[in-house]
Each structure stands twice: as structure tokens, then as C-alpha cells.
Amino acid sequence: MKSALFISLILFFLGCDGKINKNIYDKSKIGATASSIEIVANDKESLSFSKKIMQERGFVVGKSDYSLRVEHRDYAKACTNPLSKTSSDYSYDGLVVVELFYKDGKIYSIYRDFKGKVSEKHFATLIDIMIDDLEIRLKNIK
């Protein structure tokens, strides 16, 4: 009983990120082969994190038919309505969204609320799940 209470208190003070929500829109792209990816982001930090992660996974970041759109929303900055701030449950500090497109068609989306400051790990977790779900293979470039 004491250990359950102790674990509950630890989780309460450490905080937890929200549930991961994802959707595959085009299942024909599962197992696709790609060598490059274009990254579009709503801020410099999201772009920097995503570019680094994709390069570490072996992708060339540049002009491509595949487009990774990444977005970070900071709830404290995004919500300026005082009534909403007082009547809403702000149990999370922000949201990270990752979407993959091929040409103009959406293939995949994944998002998650988070607590604390946004970090590279928030993006890496979602990108790794996306790569695993879609079984994306890298084309050998020589």
C-alpha cells in the first residue's frame, strides 16, 4: 500500500506526457522506400530538432516528394483569452504534431500533448513511431 502511494506521488510530481494519437491515411505507402525528405516546421526549434533526428536516421533532408510537417504548440502562448484560461483544464503545457505527406496527399499523422518544456525527445519519439508504423526503408544512395 505504501509503495503504491509512493509511486502515485512520484508520477504526480514528475508529470506524464499525454496519450499518443496516430492515424495512417494511406496504407499503400507502408513499406515505401525513400532517400530524402523535406521538412516544414512552424518554428526554428521544431525544424532543428526534426532535421537532426531525420539525418541521424539516415535521411537526406532536402527537396523531396516526401514532406514531414512538424508543429509545436505552446498552450500558454497560444491561448490569450482570459476566460478560456480560467475555465479550462491546463494539465499539459503544449502539443507536438508530426505529419507525413507524399506529394499533396497525407500519409500519416501522430501527435501528443506534453508537460514541461518541449525537447528533442518529444519529436524523436513521434518520428520513431512513424518510421516503425510505416516501415519506411532507406534507398541506398551511391
Steps between C-alpha positions, in 0.01 A plus 500: 500500500780741590686424176189569289456835672868580453488417126182708459669799664808463279287492185301799621810713554693381194207538265422284201463579135161443345379203303643463150238529227582384148336419170616341174313668213663318207583137578643452150808694618584247773841356413583787265859574408627855539842663498414860571240700683402864506422646842253782561464635854312777676807616694881480488531270801259240353686517168838457668387202711330326206785558257753357746282196576435418133870536411596272791254242356680517163270729303627779277311816591418699189258530211290184479159360414480406870425789730517481879296774665579558865328733737543597861223688679565667832164520677606788727593716199222380271208571731453869570132498596482559880162325526635188330805498726288506814238250384726243330699212640862571411651170605749514207737772388498438127448276200736344244358398162683304227339440160644327195386587148583348162461767235172661611346201677517445874642158587530511876446718804601463862471739790538521875449751779797551730592654833798725559721652233496352150814301425655288228373184671139604436565514126727192495238281667231592247732477197629157607144370543412637155802331338413170671128519414569578135801265475681767300814365336790712386608493138873438460666811361838453333 
